[in-house]
């Protein structure tokens, strides 16, 4: 079969679940929560690494910056820690992408296996990410280019799936995403926005609630003497100088835990959209079930 259909069959010749069918927006939103709930241990095994690393990196960054008087050193430290955090988050995110595709196809997958697949494809995924943001950011520089940046942003938004599931190259991943989205751009745009907003709103509600409850328990943080923006900053991103090191460690740990637990939601939604497009455009469900029945690797 061609590269579009080289999702290899598992050794025990598992059959595809009955959910392998085209989906509406409601189906995708419902499916991403049900898959997360049913496979929580798998996703937790992936995001717990992000939680630990993110927490440690946050503390290291703050320890270096808090007493640093040189603006240059602060900028360098911030740039290094931010870069390390982003690169690590990509690794975790792509592991979640692969895990999502495997559980949708009713395959056995472990947290370690998902992260290993992310590692094997890391630089190809990073290459596609660089090309993606290079074009989108460059187009966004001018007002005239913003609509094109939005257009290509959604058109190429599924590039990680062809690399992880179809073994395509970095450059061809953008082309493959274009093939899937072509003719359904508005629908894909709406679904991606709905999935992202859903994950964002859950994150916002949990982080806000956590910040309010935390502030209530630790008592006075000096927020009553600050303006509105400063109060919001202290609510979401307090520093050790605001609340003390003990309280800061607790707050930082709680915040990164919330972020980690929300990460799989959007990823699962995008995975469902990816398969929905393949089913609608390529009859992937029929091909996959035929291959399953015949015991043939695609």
C-alpha positions as CSV (number, residue, x, y, z in Angstrom):
1,X,0.0,0.0,0.0
2,X,1.1,3.6,-0.4
3,X,2.4,5.7,2.4
4,X,-1.1,7.1,3.2
5,X,-2.1,3.7,4.5
6,X,0.9,2.2,6.2
7,X,-0.5,2.0,9.7
8,X,0.9,-1.4,10.5
9,X,-1.4,-4.1,11.8
10,X,-0.8,-5.4,15.3
11,X,0.6,-8.9,15.7
12,X,-2.5,-10.3,17.3
13,X,-4.6,-9.0,14.4
14,X,-6.9,-6.9,16.6
15,X,-10.1,-5.7,15.0
16,X,-11.1,-2.1,14.9
17,X,-13.6,-0.9,17.3
18,X,-17.1,0.0,16.1
19,X,-16.2,3.7,16.5
20,X,-14.1,3.7,13.3
21,X,-16.6,5.8,11.4
22,X,-17.1,9.4,10.3
23,X,-17.9,11.8,13.1
24,X,-19.7,15.1,13.7
25,X,-18.3,17.8,15.9
26,X,-20.4,16.5,18.8
27,X,-19.1,13.0,18.2
28,X,-15.5,14.3,18.3
29,X,-16.0,16.3,21.5
30,X,-17.7,13.4,23.2
31,X,-15.1,10.9,21.9
32,X,-12.2,12.9,23.2
33,X,-13.5,12.8,26.8
34,X,-14.6,9.1,26.6
35,X,-11.2,8.0,25.2
36,X,-9.4,10.0,27.9
37,X,-11.5,8.6,30.6
38,X,-11.2,5.0,29.4
39,X,-7.4,5.2,28.9
40,X,-6.6,7.6,31.7
41,X,-3.7,5.4,33.0
42,X,-2.0,5.4,29.6
43,X,-2.2,9.2,29.3
44,X,-1.2,9.7,32.9
45,X,1.9,7.6,32.3
46,X,3.0,10.1,29.7
47,X,2.0,13.4,31.2
48,X,3.5,12.5,34.7
49,X,6.9,13.0,33.0
50,X,5.9,16.4,31.8
51,X,4.6,17.3,35.3
52,X,7.9,16.3,37.0
53,X,10.2,17.9,34.4
54,X,8.0,21.1,34.2
55,X,8.0,21.5,37.9
56,X,11.8,21.0,38.3
57,X,12.5,23.3,35.4
58,X,10.3,26.0,36.9
59,X,12.0,25.9,40.2
60,X,15.5,26.0,38.6
61,X,14.5,29.0,36.5
62,X,13.1,30.9,39.5
63,X,16.1,30.0,41.7
64,X,18.4,31.4,39.0
65,X,16.4,34.5,38.2
66,X,15.1,35.5,41.6
67,X,18.3,37.0,43.0
68,X,19.9,37.8,39.6
69,X,20.6,41.5,39.1
70,X,21.9,41.3,35.5
71,X,19.2,41.8,33.0
72,X,21.3,40.0,30.4
73,X,21.7,36.9,32.6
74,X,17.9,36.9,33.3
75,X,17.1,37.1,29.6
76,X,19.6,34.3,28.8
77,X,18.3,32.1,31.6
78,X,14.7,32.7,30.6
79,X,15.4,32.0,26.9
80,X,17.2,28.7,27.8
81,X,14.6,27.4,30.2
82,X,11.7,28.4,27.8
83,X,13.4,26.6,24.9
84,X,14.0,23.5,27.0
85,X,10.4,23.5,28.2
86,X,9.0,23.9,24.7
87,X,11.2,21.2,23.2
88,X,10.3,18.8,26.0
89,X,6.6,19.7,25.8
90,X,6.7,18.8,22.1
91,X,8.2,15.4,22.9
92,X,5.4,14.7,25.4
93,X,2.7,16.1,23.1
94,X,3.8,13.9,20.2
95,X,3.8,10.9,22.5
96,X,0.2,11.8,23.3
97,X,-0.6,12.1,19.6
98,X,0.7,8.6,18.9
99,X,-1.0,7.1,21.9
100,X,-4.3,8.7,20.8
101,X,-4.1,7.2,17.3
102,X,-3.3,3.7,18.7
103,X,-6.2,3.6,21.2
104,X,-8.6,4.8,18.5
105,X,-7.5,1.8,16.4
106,X,-8.0,-0.4,19.4
107,X,-4.3,-1.3,19.6
108,X,-2.3,-2.2,22.7
109,X,0.1,0.7,23.5
110,X,2.1,1.6,26.6
111,X,3.2,5.0,27.8
112,X,6.8,4.0,27.2
113,X,6.0,2.8,23.6
114,X,4.3,6.1,22.8
115,X,7.2,8.1,24.0
116,X,9.7,5.9,22.1
117,X,7.7,6.5,18.9
118,X,7.9,10.2,19.6
119,X,11.6,9.9,20.1
120,X,12.2,8.0,16.9
121,X,10.4,10.7,14.9
122,X,11.4,13.7,17.0
123,X,13.6,15.5,14.5
124,X,11.2,14.9,11.6
125,X,8.4,16.3,13.7
126,X,10.6,19.2,14.8
127,X,11.5,19.9,11.1
128,X,7.8,20.1,10.2
129,X,7.1,22.3,13.2
130,X,9.9,24.7,12.1
131,X,8.5,24.9,8.6
132,X,5.0,25.3,9.9
133,X,5.8,28.3,12.2
134,X,8.3,29.8,9.8
135,X,5.6,30.2,7.2
136,X,2.8,31.1,9.6
137,X,4.8,33.7,11.5
138,X,6.3,35.3,8.4
139,X,2.9,35.7,6.9
140,X,1.6,37.2,10.2
141,X,4.1,40.0,10.0
142,X,1.9,42.1,7.7
143,X,-1.8,42.8,7.9
144,X,-2.3,41.5,4.4
145,X,-0.6,38.3,5.3
146,X,-2.6,37.5,8.4
147,X,-5.6,35.9,6.5
148,X,-3.1,33.7,4.7
149,X,-1.4,32.8,8.0
150,X,-4.7,31.7,9.4
151,X,-5.5,29.7,6.3
152,X,-2.2,27.8,6.3
153,X,-2.3,27.5,10.1
154,X,-5.4,25.3,9.9
155,X,-4.5,23.7,6.5
156,X,-1.3,22.3,7.9
157,X,-2.5,21.8,11.4
158,X,-2.5,18.0,11.3
159,X,1.1,17.5,10.1
160,X,2.2,15.4,13.1
161,X,-0.2,12.6,12.3
162,X,1.2,11.7,8.9
163,X,4.7,11.5,10.4
164,X,3.8,9.3,13.3
165,X,1.1,7.2,11.6
166,X,2.1,7.1,7.9
167,X,5.9,7.5,8.1
168,X,6.1,10.5,5.8
169,X,8.8,13.1,5.7
170,X,8.8,16.6,7.4
171,X,8.1,18.4,4.1
172,X,5.5,15.9,2.9
173,X,3.7,16.0,6.2
174,X,2.5,19.5,5.4
175,X,1.4,18.4,1.9
176,X,-0.4,15.4,3.4
177,X,-2.2,17.6,5.9
178,X,-3.2,19.8,3.0
179,X,-4.7,16.8,1.1
180,X,-6.8,15.8,4.1
181,X,-8.1,19.3,4.8
182,X,-8.7,20.3,1.1
183,X,-12.3,21.0,0.4
184,X,-13.3,21.0,4.1
185,X,-11.2,23.9,5.4
186,X,-14.1,25.7,7.1
187,X,-15.3,22.5,8.8
188,X,-11.8,21.6,10.0
189,X,-11.2,25.2,11.2
190,X,-14.4,25.1,13.2
191,X,-13.6,21.7,14.8
192,X,-10.1,22.7,15.6
193,X,-11.3,25.9,17.2
194,X,-14.0,24.1,19.2
195,X,-11.5,21.4,20.4
196,X,-8.9,24.0,21.4
197,X,-11.5,26.3,23.1
198,X,-12.9,23.3,25.0
199,X,-9.4,22.4,26.4
200,X,-8.6,26.1,27.0
201,X,-11.8,26.7,28.9
202,X,-11.3,23.7,31.1
203,X,-7.7,24.8,31.8
204,X,-8.8,28.4,32.6
205,X,-11.6,27.3,34.9
206,X,-9.4,24.9,36.8
207,X,-6.4,27.2,37.0
208,X,-8.6,30.1,38.1
209,X,-10.4,28.1,40.7
210,X,-7.1,26.7,42.0
211,X,-5.6,30.2,42.2
212,X,-8.6,31.6,44.1
213,X,-8.7,28.7,46.5
214,X,-5.0,28.8,47.0
215,X,-5.0,32.6,47.7
216,X,-7.8,32.1,50.1
217,X,-5.9,29.5,52.1
218,X,-2.6,31.3,52.2
219,X,-4.2,34.6,53.2
220,X,-2.8,38.0,52.6
221,X,-0.5,38.2,49.6
222,X,-0.5,42.0,49.3
223,X,-2.9,41.9,46.4
224,X,-5.3,44.3,48.0
225,X,-2.7,47.1,47.5
226,X,-2.1,46.2,43.9
227,X,-3.9,47.2,40.7
228,X,-6.1,44.8,38.7
229,X,-3.3,43.5,36.4
230,X,-1.0,42.9,39.3
231,X,-3.7,41.1,41.2
232,X,-4.3,38.8,38.2
233,X,-0.6,38.1,37.9
234,X,-0.4,37.2,41.6
235,X,-3.4,34.9,41.1
236,X,-2.0,33.0,38.2
237,X,1.8,33.5,38.5
238,X,2.9,34.5,41.9
239,X,6.6,34.7,42.7
240,X,8.4,33.5,45.9
241,X,8.7,37.2,46.9
242,X,4.9,37.5,46.8
243,X,3.9,34.4,48.8
244,X,7.1,32.8,50.1
245,X,9.0,29.8,48.9
246,X,6.9,27.1,50.6
247,X,3.6,28.4,49.2
248,X,5.3,29.0,45.8
249,X,6.4,25.4,45.5
250,X,2.9,24.2,46.3
251,X,1.3,26.6,43.9
252,X,3.8,25.8,41.1
253,X,3.3,22.0,41.6
254,X,-0.5,22.4,41.5
255,X,-0.4,24.5,38.3
256,X,1.8,22.1,36.4
257,X,-0.3,19.2,37.4
258,X,-3.4,20.9,36.1
259,X,-1.6,21.7,32.8
260,X,-0.4,18.2,32.5
261,X,-3.8,16.6,33.0
262,X,-5.4,18.9,30.4
263,X,-2.8,18.2,27.7
264,X,-4.3,15.0,26.3
265,X,-7.8,16.5,25.7
266,X,-7.0,18.6,22.6
267,X,-4.6,15.9,21.3
268,X,-7.3,13.3,21.3
269,X,-9.7,15.6,19.6
270,X,-7.2,16.3,16.8
271,X,-6.6,12.6,16.4
272,X,-10.3,11.9,16.0
273,X,-10.5,14.7,13.4
274,X,-7.5,13.2,11.5
275,X,-9.2,9.8,11.3
276,X,-12.5,11.4,10.4
277,X,-10.9,13.1,7.4
278,X,-9.3,9.8,6.3
279,X,-12.5,7.9,6.6
280,X,-14.5,10.6,4.7
281,X,-11.9,11.1,1.9
282,X,-10.2,7.7,1.6
283,X,-12.6,5.2,3.1
284,X,-10.0,4.3,5.6
285,X,-12.5,2.4,7.8
286,X,-13.2,0.0,4.9
287,X,-9.6,-0.5,4.0
288,X,-8.6,-1.1,7.6
289,X,-11.3,-3.6,8.4
290,X,-10.6,-5.4,5.1
291,X,-6.9,-5.6,6.1
292,X,-7.9,-6.8,9.6
293,X,-10.1,-9.5,8.2
294,X,-7.4,-10.7,5.7
295,X,-4.6,-10.4,8.2
296,X,-2.6,-8.3,5.8
297,X,-0.3,-5.5,6.9
298,X,-1.0,-2.2,5.2
